[in-house]
Amino acid sequence: MPLTPVVALQLSVEGRPGTLWLKLESHNPHGSVKGRTALALWQDVAERVDPEFGIIESTSGNLGLALAAVAASHRVPFTAVVDPRSSASLVDAVRALHGDVVRIEEPDGAGGYLLSRLAYIRERLVHQPRLIWPNQYANPASPAVHVRETAPELRAQTHGRPAHVLIAVSTGGTLAGFRDFMSVARPDWELYGVDVVGSAALGGPSGARVLSGIGASRPSTFLPEGHRPTVRVTPQEAVSACLWLAESTGVGVGGSSGALIATALRILRGNPRRTDVACLCPDGADRYLDTVYCASWRERRGLVPVDVGRGVEILSVVHPPRDPDTGSAAWSAARRAPVPGDAREGRLP
């Protein structure tokens, strides 16, 4: 998996200096952090896959596209179980890769469709027991890939500086992976889980949600006790942060990344103790042109933008220098960075 770039925003926040690091996972194969997850899940189940029946997975979109590509490369069938909030462009991309798409229309009574999607998969497995479900919601391969890849990359690319590190939550696999990396590598990080109001992913009551790619109708299997600290963001804040970033810097990110950026600006305003905040941005703006970046979609859902950038001045936007052979100096440093043996292998302490 190629290393993904980190963009550094040098800020003045109410007159205090700060740095906002954005690790852009949209540069992964298939356009999201789920490219890492898909490959890890495939490697875990490949020996059990029947080429006649293939694999099935519940997805809000990004993992579905990545798994469709992996399945197509191995010439096995793939079924993506999606819902009405899934991006139309992602669904079309899955079909273009010869994936089958099942759209679940029945709400799960917990603010989303996840429980209904999972019920459908369990029913399919009863009737087709040779079908393989990688189960991104409970498979240890999901957090392990972030222990050995994503987290050590970010540490090297931010030069080992003390930082608040923000991770958006849906299945909880990425956050669990970063937690496990910290337990063995011990970087000087404070790790935040970022969720949306109405999500039960890290505990608390579930409710109506409009954003895809963040939040869940049930607690994370990877984080059954939740996570502290956790910050919950409104959809208005997440959407507003996406628009603020695009207008201010030209960097386009998805809705879950908007929740991270809104949280980062809160932290930089309220906590002068640390001036560095790093966000793992799961995907880019291209998957949200008909939602987050569409004025009529926002109006229909009453998402009136709020001033998330109050008191923030962007002093510079530093992109990693590109080199045709090594990609960038930061990427090369991440490749050379030592990783503790347990973390490199994805083993837990």
N, C-alpha and C positions, 0 to 999 in steps of 0.2 A: 504494500500500500504506500503511495507517495506521501511525503510529508506535506501537510497543508500549511499555507502561509499565515503569519501573524501580522496584523496591521496595528501600529501603535498610534493612538490619538493623544497628543500632548494637550492638556486642558488647563484652563483656569476656572476653578469652581468657587464662586463667591470670593474671588481674590486669592485662593490657595491653589498651588500647583498640583496636578494629578496626571496620572497616565492610565488610559483605558486600552487594554490589550484585547484585540479581537482575533481569535483563531478561527479562520474561515473554512469550515468543513465542507462548504459548497465546492471546494477544489478537489474533493475526493472523487474517485470513479463513481458515476451515477449521481453526482451532485449533492451528496449529503453525508453526514456522519454515519448513516445507516449502511453506506458502502462497506465500512469496517465490520459492522455487525453482521451483514449478510454473508460475507466471506467466512467469518468465524462460525456462524451457524451452519453453513454448508459443510465446512471441514468437520464439524462435530457429527453430522448425520449422514455424510456421504456414503459410508459403507453400508448403511441400512436402506438406502433409497432404491426402490423398485423402479426401473426405467419405464415401466408401463403406467404406474400410478403417480410417481413423482412426489411433490411436496405441496403443502398448503400452509398459509399463514394469514393471521389477522393483521391488518396494517391500516394506518391512516394515510399511507401513500408512499413515503420515502423508502421504507424497507421493502414494500411491495415491488417498486421499480428495481431496486438493487438485487433482490432475490430473483426477479424475473430474468434479469441479465445473467446472473450466475447459473440459473437453471438452464437457460437457453444455451449457454456455452458448454454445458454438459449434456445437452439434448435430452432433458427430462421435463415432463409436464410440471407446470406451476399454477396454482390457484391462489389469487389474492382475494381475501375477504375484506371488503371495504364498506363505507357507509356514506350517507349524503354529504358529509363534510369533507370527504376526500377530494383533492384537487382533480378537476376534469382532465387537465393536461397530464398529470401523473397516471391516471387511469388509462388514458389513451396510449401513453408510453408503455404501460404494462401489456396492453393488447398488441401493440406493435412488435413486441418481443415474443408474441405468440402465447402470452399468459392468459389464463382464463380469469375473468373477474366476476365475483359474486357480490352484489351490493345489498347490504342488509338495511332495510328501511324501518325496522321496528326499534324505537327507542328502548333503552334498557331500564328506564325508571330511575336512573341515577345521574341524569344530566347528560348522557351521551349514548353511545351505541356499543361500547366495548363488550359488555356482558352478553349482548345479543350476538355479536360476532363470534365470541368464544363458544356460545351455546351451539351455533351452527356448525362450527368445526368439530365439536365433540359428537354431534349427531352424524356428521359425515364419517368420522372415524369408526363409529359403530357399524356402519354399512360398508365401509371400505377400510378394513383394518390394515391393508398393505400401504395405504397412504401415510406419508410421514409428515408430522407436524414438528418443525424445529422448536417452536414455542419460545419466541423472543421474550416472553414475560417471566420465564423461570429458568431458562437454560444458562448455566454458569459460563458458557462461552461468551455471552454478551458482556458481562462486566470484565472478564479476563482480557479481552482485546484492548480495553482502555487501560488496564494495568500495564500491559507490556508495550503499548504503542502510544496512545493519545496523551496520557498524563505525562510520561517522560518527555515527549516532544514539547509539550507546553512549558515544562520546567526549563528545558534547554533554551527555548526560543524567547523566554522572558529573562534569561540570563541568571536564573536562580534567585531573583529578587523576591523579598517578602511580598506577598500579595493576598488579597481576597480573590478566591477563584469561584466563579458562579457557573452552575450547571443546571440546565432546564430538565424537568422531570416529566416523563410519561410512564414508560415501563420501570424506570429507576435504575436500569442497567448501567448507564453512563456514570451516574452519581455514585453508585456502588463501586464501580471500577476505580474512580478517582479516590474514594475513601480507602479502598484496599491498597492502592499505590501509596497513599500517604502513610499508611501503617507500616510499610516496609522501607520506603525511601526517605520519609520524614522531611519533606520540603517545608520551608517556612511559609505555609499557606494557612489561611482560614477558609474552609470549604463551605459554601452555601448551596443549599438546594433551593431552586426557584420554581414556583408552581403558580397556577392561576386560581383565582377565586372560583369556587365551585368544584374544584378537583379534590378527590380523596387519595391521590397518589401517595402523599406523605402523612396521611391521617386527616381527621376532621370530616365534616359532612360534605356530601356531594351535592351538586346543583347544576343548573343549566350552564353550558359553556358554548362558546361560538368559535374559538380558535382550534385549529387542528395542529397536531404535533406536540402539544404540551397538555399535561393534565390527564387524569384517568378517572373512571367511575368506581374504582376499588383501590385499596392500598397496594403499594408495590410489593411483590413477592421478594424482591431483593433487599428491601428495606422495611421489614415488617414492623419495626419499632419507630419508623419515621426517621427523620434526620434533624439535627440541630447544628447550626441555625437554618431555619427555613423562612423564606420570604414569599408571600403571596401577592400577586400583581393583578390588577383589573385588566380586562381586555382593552379598555380605553388607554391605559398606560402603555401596554405592549404595542398596540398599533401606533400610538403617538410617537413612541421611541423609534419605530421603524421609519416613520415619515421624517422625523427630526434628523436621524442619521443620514438618510438618503439626501435630504435637502442640504445638509451641512457639509457632507464629505463626499457624496457620490457613491458611498458604499451601500449596497442593497442587501438586506438580510431578511429572514423569514420571521413569522410571528413569535416563535419561541425565543429567538434571539432578541426580539424587541422587549420581551419580558426581562431578559438578562440585562439589557442596557438600561431599562428603566430602574432596575434594582441597583445597578452600578452607580447611577447618578444619585440615587438616594444615599448610598453608602458614602460617596465622595462628599456629599453635602454635610452629612451628619457625623462623620467619623474622621477627624483630621489625623488620627494616629497613624494610619497607613495611606499612602498616596497612590498605590498601584492596585488596580482591579482588572482581572482577566476574565473574559467571557468565552466559553466554548460555543461558537455560533453554529447550530446544527445544519442549517441550509441557507440558501440565498433567496433573493426577492423573486426570482423567475417562477417559483411555485405559488406565488401569492398575488400575481397580477390581477386576478379576477376576484380577490378577496381583500386582503390588507391594503393593497395599493389601488383599489377601485373605490372611488368616491360613492357611487350608488350603493355598493355592497355595505359600506360603512354607514350610510344614511339609513338603509333598511333595518339595520341592527342597532341604531341609536348610538353608534360609537363616535361621539363628538370628541375631536382631538383635545387633549389637555396639554399644558405647557410643561412637558417633562424636562425641557432644556433650560428652565429658568435659572439664571445666574451662572450658566456655563458658557464659556468662550473656548472655541477650538483654536489652539495656537498653531498646530501643525498636524499633518497626517503623514505618518512615516510608513511607507510600503517597503517590504524586503526587496533589496536589489536582486534582480533576476540575472542568472548566469546560465548560458545554454548547456553547460556541462553538469553543474552541481545544483542548479535551481536557485539557490541563494545562500548567502553566508550563514543565515540563521538556520536554514534547513540542513546545511552541512554540519553545523555545530550540533544539531539535534541528533543526527546520525552517529556522531562520534561520542555523544554524551554517555558516560557510564550509567548503567541501570543495575540496581541490586538484583542478584540472581533470582530471588523469588519473584520480583516484579517482572523481570524479563520473561520468565516462563508463565506468568499469569497465575502463579500459585499464591494462595492466601496464607497469611501468617498463622 
